[in-house]
C-alpha cells in the first residue's frame, strides 16, 4: 500500500510531520516522491479523458444545433405551404433536439467544473512534488554529513588510535630524555682549540661574504650626474 491512499491525502499532507515521524527519512522521501509522481500521472491521464469527453459533447452540441436549425427551417417551409401538420411535426422534432441539447449542456458544465478542479489539484500536487524533491536533496546531504561525522568520531574514539598516540607520546618522551642527556654532557665542558678555530673560520667567511655583497650593491648604484 502506498504512502498516500488518495489525491487529497497528498495535497493536504504536512511533509515535515511525515518525515519527522520516519525512522528512515531518506527512504521515506523517495517513496513519497514515487507516490506523488504516480498520482500525477494518473491525474493527468484522467484529465486527458475528461478533455476528450468535453470535446465530444461540444461536437454533439454543434451537430444538434445544426439539426435544430434545420427543423426550424422545415417548419417555416411547411407553414409557407399551408402544411400545419408538417410544421407541427417539425417543431416537435426540434423540441426533442432542444431537450438533448439541454442535457448535454448540463453535462458540459459538470465537466468544466471537474477540469477546473483537476487543474487545481495538478498545480498543488506539482508544488508538493517540487518541494519533496528539494527536501530529498537536503535530506541526502544531511544523511551523508551525519554518516561522515559518525565515521570520523568513531575513528577518533577508536582504542587502536588512542594506543598509537600513547606510543607516539612515549617515543617523544624518550627523545626528550636522550636530548637532555646529550645537552647535560656539554654543560661546563671547555671548548677545544679545533672547535674555536672552526667557529672563527665560519664567522670570517660570513663576514667576507657580507663585505663582498655590500661592495657589489654599492658598485651597481647609478652614478650621480
N, C-alpha and C positions, 0 to 999 in steps of 0.2 A: 504494500500500500504506500502511496506517495506521501510526501510531507504535507501537501495540501489536498483536500478532497474536492474542493470547488474553487471556481474562479474568485468568488468573493472572499474565500479564505486568504487568497494571495494578496488581493488589492487592499484588504483591511488588516493585513498582518503587521505586527511590530517585529521587524527583523532583529532589532537589538535584543528584545526579550527572548526570542527564539535562540539566538546564538549564546546568550548568557547562560541559558539552561543546558547547553550542549556540553557533553563530555569531550567531544572532538569537533570544535568549531570549524576547522578546515575541511573535514569530511562533510559536515552538515551543510556548509555553504555551497559546496559543489552539488550536493543533492538538491538543495533549494533552487539553484540556478537551472539544473536539468529539468526540474518540475516546472519552473516558470517558462522555460523555452518550449517544453512540450505543450503546455497550456496555451502559450501564444500561438503556436502552430494550429492547434485545434480551434481557437477563437477566430483566427484569420480564415481558416477553411470554412467554418460556419458562416462567416461574414460573406465569403465569396458566393456560397449557395444562396444566401439571402438576397444578395445583389442580383443574382441571376433570376431569382423568383420575382423581384421587383421589375426587372426588365420585361419578363414575360407578361406580367399583369399590365404594364404600360402598353405593351404591344397589343394585348387583347382589348384594352380600353380604346386604343386608336381604331382598331378594326370595328368594334361595336359602335363607336361614334360615327364611322362612315356608314355602317348599316342603318343606324337610326336616321341619318340624313337621307338615306335612300328611301326608307319607308315614308318619311315626311314628304319627299318629292312625289312618291307614288300616290299618297293620299291626296295631295293637291291636284295631281293629274286626274285622279278619279272624280274629284269634285268638279273639275272643269268640264268633264264629260257627263255630268249628272249621274254619276255612279256612286251614290251614297253608300251602297253596300260594300263596294270595293274600298272606298275611302275609310269606312269604319274598320274593315279588316286590316288595312294598312296601319291605322292608328293603334289597333290592338297589338300588332306585331311590334310597333315602335315602343309601346308601353312595356312589353316584356323585355325588350332590349334595355330600356331605361332601368328596369329592376336589376338586371345583371350588372349594369354599369355601377349602380349604387352599391351592390355587394362588393364588387372589385375595388371600388374607391375606398370602402371601409378597410378592406384587406391592405390596401396600399398605405393607408395611414398607420396601421399597426406595424407594417414592415419598415416604414420610415422611422418610427419610434424605436424599433428593435435595432436598426442600423445605427441610430444615434447613440443608443446605449452601448452597443458593441464598440463603436469608435471611442467612447469614453473609457470603456474597460481596457481596450487595447492600449490607449495612451497611458493609463495608470499602471497597467501591467508592464509596459515598456520602461516606465520610470523606475518601478521596483526592480526590474531586471538589471538596468544600468547601475542602480545603487548596489545591488547584490554583487555585481562583478567588481565594482570598486572595493567593496568590503572584502571580496575574495583576495585581491592583490594585497591589501593591508594585512589580512589575517595570515596569509602565506609568509609575508615578510616578518611579521611578529613571531610566527612559529619558528622560522629559521633562526631569527635572532635569539630567541629563548633557548633553542636547541644548542646553538653555538655557545651561549653563555654557560649553559649547563655543562657542556663538554669541557670548557676551559676551567670552570670551577671544580669539576670532578678531577681534572688533571692536577690542579693546584693543590688539592687536598689529598692527592694520592700518596700513600705511605712510601712508595718507592721513590718519588720525587723528594719527599722530606728526608729520607735516608741519604739520598745523593747529596743534598745540600749539607747535611750533617757531616758527611765525609769530606766535602769540599772545605767546610769551615775548619775541620781538623787539620787538613793539609795546610791551610793558611796559618793556623796556629803553630804548626811545626816549622814553617818557613820563618815566621816571626822569631821563633826561638833560635833558629840557626843563624839568622842575620844578627840577632842580638849577641850571640856568642862571638861572631866574627868582629863586630864593632868593639866588643869589650876587649878583644885582644889588641886593638890599635890604641886603646886609651893608655897614655903615659909612655908609649914606645917612641924612642928618638928616631928621627928620620935619618936614613943613610945618606952618605955623600952622593951616591949614584942617583937616589930619588930627588935630591935637591937640584942636581945638575939637569936632570930630566925636566923638572918643572921650570927651571931657569931658561933652558933652551926653548921650551914650548912657549913661554911668555915672550922671549926675544923674537921668536918667529912671528907671533901675532902682532907685536908692536911694529915690526918691519912691514908686514902686510898693510897695517893701518897707515903707515907713513907713505907707502907707495900709492895707496888709494887716494890719499889727500893730494899727493902730487899730481896724479892723473886728472883729478877733478879740477885742480887749480889750472892746469895747462889747457883743459878743454873749454874754459870760460872765454868768451869773445873779448878781444882787446878793446878797450875804450877808445873811440875815435877821437 
